Amino acid sequence: MVEETEDALNFNLDRSNLYLEESFTDLKVGSVKRFSPVKADGSPDKERHPVFVGQTSVYTPHGPLPIQNVIPAKDLPQAFKRFPEAMQASMEKLMEEAKKMREEKQPPIIQSPSSRIIMP
């Protein structure tokens, strides 16, 4: 993430938190990305664990909706196995957030004591 300072944006990479990104896909449902930790010289960092992220798209009447989530896994086979539940969890969270947004946008019903007219 780019950090803002008072005068300018900071585009310096955190060299203690580098990862090599690999993508695995079936070209149908989605993909699993493996982020393998590396040192600043590009050699593997055995002290940290890889991170797995699942990605897919759900097609809606308004176009594709990208979904992604971190997959709690120790290795690639486990990430593939846990992919469906990670995507389902992400989808459920997205649906809950959309529901909250719809509820927050609804104007309150105002009814004056002298009238029975309900105004939006």
Contacts in CASP RR format, 6 or more apart in sequence:
PFRMAT RR
TARGET T0000
AUTHOR 0000-0000-0000
METHOD contacts of the structure
MODEL  1
MVEETEDALNFNLDRSNLYLEESFTDLKVGSVKRFSPVKADGSPDKERHP
VFVGQTSVYTPHGPLPIQNVIPAKDLPQAFKRFPEAMQASMEKLMEEAKK
MREEKQPPIIQSPSSRIIMP
2 9 0 8 1.000
2 10 0 8 1.000
2 11 0 8 1.000
3 9 0 8 1.000
3 10 0 8 1.000
4 10 0 8 1.000
15 40 0 8 1.000
16 40 0 8 1.000
18 37 0 8 1.000
18 38 0 8 1.000
18 39 0 8 1.000
18 40 0 8 1.000
18 42 0 8 1.000
18 45 0 8 1.000
19 35 0 8 1.000
19 36 0 8 1.000
19 37 0 8 1.000
19 38 0 8 1.000
19 51 0 8 1.000
20 35 0 8 1.000
20 36 0 8 1.000
20 37 0 8 1.000
20 38 0 8 1.000
20 42 0 8 1.000
21 33 0 8 1.000
21 34 0 8 1.000
21 35 0 8 1.000
22 33 0 8 1.000
22 34 0 8 1.000
22 35 0 8 1.000
22 36 0 8 1.000
23 31 0 8 1.000
23 32 0 8 1.000
23 33 0 8 1.000
23 34 0 8 1.000
24 31 0 8 1.000
24 32 0 8 1.000
24 33 0 8 1.000
24 34 0 8 1.000
24 76 0 8 1.000
24 80 0 8 1.000
25 31 0 8 1.000
25 32 0 8 1.000
29 56 0 8 1.000
30 54 0 8 1.000
30 55 0 8 1.000
30 56 0 8 1.000
30 57 0 8 1.000
31 54 0 8 1.000
31 55 0 8 1.000
31 56 0 8 1.000
32 52 0 8 1.000
32 53 0 8 1.000
32 54 0 8 1.000
32 55 0 8 1.000
32 71 0 8 1.000
32 76 0 8 1.000
32 79 0 8 1.000
32 80 0 8 1.000
32 83 0 8 1.000
33 52 0 8 1.000
33 53 0 8 1.000
33 54 0 8 1.000
33 55 0 8 1.000
34 50 0 8 1.000
34 51 0 8 1.000
34 52 0 8 1.000
34 76 0 8 1.000
34 79 0 8 1.000
35 50 0 8 1.000
35 51 0 8 1.000
35 52 0 8 1.000
35 53 0 8 1.000
36 44 0 8 1.000
36 50 0 8 1.000
37 44 0 8 1.000
37 45 0 8 1.000
37 47 0 8 1.000
37 48 0 8 1.000
37 49 0 8 1.000
37 50 0 8 1.000
38 44 0 8 1.000
38 45 0 8 1.000
39 45 0 8 1.000
49 74 0 8 1.000
50 75 0 8 1.000
51 70 0 8 1.000
52 70 0 8 1.000
52 71 0 8 1.000
52 73 0 8 1.000
52 76 0 8 1.000
52 79 0 8 1.000
53 68 0 8 1.000
53 69 0 8 1.000
53 70 0 8 1.000
53 71 0 8 1.000
54 68 0 8 1.000
54 69 0 8 1.000
54 70 0 8 1.000
54 71 0 8 1.000
54 79 0 8 1.000
54 83 0 8 1.000
54 86 0 8 1.000
54 87 0 8 1.000
55 66 0 8 1.000
55 67 0 8 1.000
55 68 0 8 1.000
56 66 0 8 1.000
56 67 0 8 1.000
56 68 0 8 1.000
56 87 0 8 1.000
57 64 0 8 1.000
57 65 0 8 1.000
57 66 0 8 1.000
57 67 0 8 1.000
58 64 0 8 1.000
58 65 0 8 1.000
58 67 0 8 1.000
58 91 0 8 1.000
59 65 0 8 1.000
65 94 0 8 1.000
67 87 0 8 1.000
67 90 0 8 1.000
67 91 0 8 1.000
67 94 0 8 1.000
68 90 0 8 1.000
69 86 0 8 1.000
69 87 0 8 1.000
69 89 0 8 1.000
69 90 0 8 1.000
70 86 0 8 1.000
71 79 0 8 1.000
71 82 0 8 1.000
71 83 0 8 1.000
71 86 0 8 1.000
72 82 0 8 1.000
72 86 0 8 1.000
73 79 0 8 1.000
73 81 0 8 1.000
73 82 0 8 1.000
107 120 0 8 1.000
109 118 0 8 1.000
109 119 0 8 1.000
109 120 0 8 1.000
110 118 0 8 1.000
110 119 0 8 1.000
111 117 0 8 1.000
111 118 0 8 1.000
111 119 0 8 1.000
END
